Amino acid sequence: MKVVLLAGGLGTRISEETDIKPKPMIEIGGKPILWHIMKLYSHYGFNDFIILLGYKGYLIKEYFANYFLHQSDVTIDLENNSIETHISKAEPWKITLIDTGLNTMTGGRIKRVQKYLNNETFMLTYGDGVSNINIPELINFHKKTGKFVTLTAIMPMGKFGALNIDNNNNILSFHEKPKGDGAWINGGFFVLEPDIFNYIKDDNTVWEKDSMENLAKNNQLAAFKHHDFWKPMDTLRDKIELEKLWNSNNAPWKIWQ
């Protein structure tokens, strides 16, 4: 089953980093967050990726084009114009990199790679969020629903401590960053049937609004509830928090060896 990764957005909320690189190339522990996401899928044996490029997509192309060199110990003989490889650590990945346009909406980006998916079930996620989701469980759940789309539903943590205050202004309890307002949100990590392309009109189609709203109206959208770790990298604060988890050897999404 192929894995499609949305990696073409501008990432304006973390412009401190995205002025010089696309958001999926922002590093956690010296590796792009895109690499971390791919390692999760690869851990479960899914190694065929299609990356949907847009903003500064050439940097993602260059990264993977030189991936083997970056992961290897080499001797470079300038006089003879030769490179000898000593130790290499390449991943077993097949990566198709598709330029889907700078201003194309998310649905339009997905539509542009329809011909590469062979009319088969495929997976899709965003190139800026990590999780320890169990991918085989997600796929099995999707198969049982019979729906066109299964998304991973997340109940995010609140950003601030929550107070329980009585009528006399006494604080009865305090909870640091509890679960949010009880609402489930779209956490990405989709499984999709090829029927979804009937819900995408053109480059201006927004997957999360135009397509998914219509899929829900037609009872073709299911939710796989994930109760464990999930975190997007929307802001510089998120990047710093993810970096701290990685450097402390306590990164919940690192399920691979």
C-alpha atoms as one frame of an Amber mdcrd trajectory, in Angstrom:
protein
   0.000   0.000   0.000   1.389   3.379  -0.996   1.800   6.230   1.478   1.093
   9.763   0.220   2.645  12.657   2.152   1.421  16.257   1.894   4.579  18.373
   1.868   3.769  21.434  -0.212   2.376  24.049   2.174   3.978  27.363   3.091
   4.151  26.743   6.861   3.578  30.417   7.686   3.017  29.816  11.412   6.613
  28.680  11.796   8.165  31.215   9.437  11.300  31.357  11.590  12.251  28.091
   9.892  10.234  28.040   6.670  11.808  31.176   5.224  14.676  28.942   4.106
  13.167  25.452   3.861   9.784  23.719   3.466   8.110  22.832   6.738   8.554
  19.031   6.369  12.322  19.615   6.197  12.512  21.263   9.636  14.761  19.007
  11.687  14.114  17.108  14.881  17.283  15.509  16.200  19.157  16.316  13.014
  16.571  14.660  10.734  13.659  16.282   8.886  10.289  15.700  10.506   9.307
  14.147   7.160  11.952  11.453   7.774  10.461  10.717  11.221   7.005  10.213
   9.687   8.396   7.911   7.004  10.254   5.880   9.629   6.940   5.229  11.402
   5.354   3.792   8.260   8.529   1.911   7.371   8.556   0.273  10.806   5.326
  -1.469   9.796   6.641  -2.446   6.365   5.217   0.398   4.272   8.118   1.691
   2.185   6.506   3.027  -1.009   6.065   6.794  -0.644   4.655   9.544  -2.849
   5.593  13.024  -1.642   3.454  15.939  -2.822   5.772  18.909  -3.294   5.055
  22.622  -3.514   6.877  25.372  -1.628  10.660  24.906  -1.972  10.061  21.328
  -3.082  13.476  21.190  -4.757  15.074  20.988  -1.292  13.163  17.792  -0.572
  14.243  16.395  -3.956  17.871  17.237  -3.229  17.705  15.683   0.235  16.542
  12.314  -1.042  18.668  12.436  -4.202  21.745  12.665  -1.956  20.369  10.516
   0.862  22.700   7.576   0.275  25.734   9.856   0.299  24.601  11.588   3.488
  24.155   8.264   5.291  27.475   6.743   4.234  31.142   6.953   5.177  33.041
   7.754   1.996  36.478   8.449   0.557  36.435  11.070  -2.188  39.354  10.989
  -4.645  39.310  14.374  -6.362  42.151  13.574  -8.765  40.403  10.497 -10.142
  36.884  11.863  -9.647  35.778   8.801  -7.703  33.871   8.077  -4.512  34.434
   4.935  -2.449  31.637   3.991  -0.052  32.606   2.278   3.210  29.604   2.067
   5.517  26.087   2.908   4.404  22.735   3.083   6.179  20.198   3.538   3.417
  16.486   2.974   4.024  14.489   0.465   1.945  12.322   3.233   0.544  10.950
   3.890  -2.912  10.124   7.595  -3.121   8.160   9.319  -5.874   8.493  13.105
  -5.692   5.758  15.055  -7.495   5.636  18.815  -7.968   1.962  19.620  -7.330
   2.233  23.402  -7.689   2.968  26.267  -5.342  -0.612  27.458  -4.757  -2.546
  24.206  -5.230  -4.935  23.356  -2.394  -4.626  20.091  -0.441  -7.352  18.305
  -2.396  -5.844  19.421  -5.684  -2.445  18.077  -4.645  -3.957  14.667  -3.911
  -5.832  14.687  -7.239  -2.604  15.284  -9.157  -1.131  11.929  -8.108  -4.200
   9.805  -8.879  -2.433   8.129 -11.808   0.374   6.903  -9.539  -1.981   5.046
  -7.185  -3.175   2.322  -9.589  -6.801   2.617  -8.431  -5.835   1.013  -5.104
  -6.402   1.766  -1.424  -3.709   4.128  -0.141  -2.629   6.025   2.964  -2.233
   9.774   3.384  -0.919  12.076   6.074   0.514  15.528   6.622   4.255  16.128
   6.486   4.415  17.959   9.801   2.946  15.714  12.514   4.294  12.694  14.397
   2.503   9.992  16.345   2.916   6.482  17.718  -0.234   5.310  15.966  -0.428
   1.587  15.174  -0.724   1.601  11.379  -1.891  -2.051  10.948  -4.681  -1.463
  13.483  -5.702   1.645  11.555  -5.849  -0.279   8.280  -7.822  -3.166   9.798
 -10.309  -0.708  11.276 -10.706   0.957   7.887 -11.391  -2.337   6.137 -14.133
  -3.184   8.626 -15.933   0.145   8.181 -16.390  -0.177   4.430 -16.112   3.621
   4.144 -14.226   5.577   1.510 -12.109   7.359   4.149 -10.854   6.680   7.644
  -9.079   9.487   9.466  -7.246   9.302  12.753  -9.148  11.274  15.381  -7.190
  12.965  18.150  -8.262  14.704  21.338  -5.491  17.294  21.758  -4.062  18.540
  25.034  -5.021  21.993  26.241  -2.347  24.667  25.993  -2.794  26.003  29.537
  -3.478  24.761  33.053  -7.173  24.362  33.941  -8.692  25.680  37.175 -11.832
  24.500  38.959 -13.035  27.540  40.980 -15.955  27.646  43.413 -18.320  30.575
  44.103 -15.936  31.960  46.738 -13.044  32.053  44.288 -11.308  29.108  45.937
  -9.392  26.875  43.558 -10.717  23.362  44.131  -8.404  21.673  41.662  -5.658
  22.426  39.168  -4.732  20.345  36.146  -1.695  21.201  34.052  -2.531  21.016
  30.348  -5.529  18.649  30.540  -7.277  17.324  27.484  -8.868  20.066  25.419
 -12.558  20.878  25.252 -13.533  17.274  24.644 -13.725  17.643  20.872 -12.007
  15.183  18.566  -9.983  16.700  15.722  -8.520  15.529  12.426  -5.044  14.146
  13.165  -4.243  13.011   9.632  -3.020   9.434   9.134  -5.782   8.574   6.671
  -6.646   5.408   4.813  -8.488   6.103   1.559 -10.240   4.289  -1.227  -9.807
   5.500  -4.831 -13.483   6.572  -4.767 -12.345   9.758  -2.994 -11.201  11.224
  -6.301 -14.874  11.730  -7.169 -14.913  14.259  -4.312 -12.009  16.340  -5.633
 -12.868  18.748  -8.444  -9.642  20.584  -9.279  -6.581  22.394  -7.900  -8.790
  24.713  -5.853 -10.414  21.901  -3.872  -9.561  21.954  -0.172  -9.443  18.354
   1.069 -10.359  19.217   4.662 -13.329  21.412   3.708 -14.782  20.623   0.304
 -13.990  16.917   0.108 -14.254  15.742   3.703 -17.437  17.691   4.422 -19.130
  16.023   1.463 -17.768  12.618   2.405 -19.250  13.047   5.883 -22.623  14.090
   4.418 -22.625  10.890   2.360 -21.693   8.751   5.388 -18.339   7.810   3.869
 -16.036   9.126   6.606 -14.973   7.057   9.632 -12.885   7.964  12.687 -10.138
   5.802  14.153  -9.705   7.163  17.682  -6.086   7.373  18.792  -5.710   7.934
  22.540  -1.913   8.002  22.729   0.805  10.368  21.486   0.239  12.750  18.581
   1.768  16.146  17.997   1.879  18.507  15.023   4.717  20.961  14.462   2.726
  24.134  13.841   4.896  26.629  15.710   8.455  27.128  16.884   7.270  26.152
  20.353   6.101  22.791  19.003   9.476  22.253  17.322  11.326  22.976  20.567
   9.085  20.569  22.516   9.626  17.787  19.969  13.372  18.436  20.014  13.435
  18.140  23.805  11.601  14.811  23.680  14.028  13.475  21.084  17.156  14.646
  22.911  15.920  13.132  26.189  15.579   9.720  24.502  11.891   9.893  25.335
  10.336  10.450  21.919   7.029   8.487  21.962   6.865   8.375  18.153  10.232
   6.608  17.864   8.883   3.071  17.759  11.587   1.825  15.393  14.997   0.498
  16.439
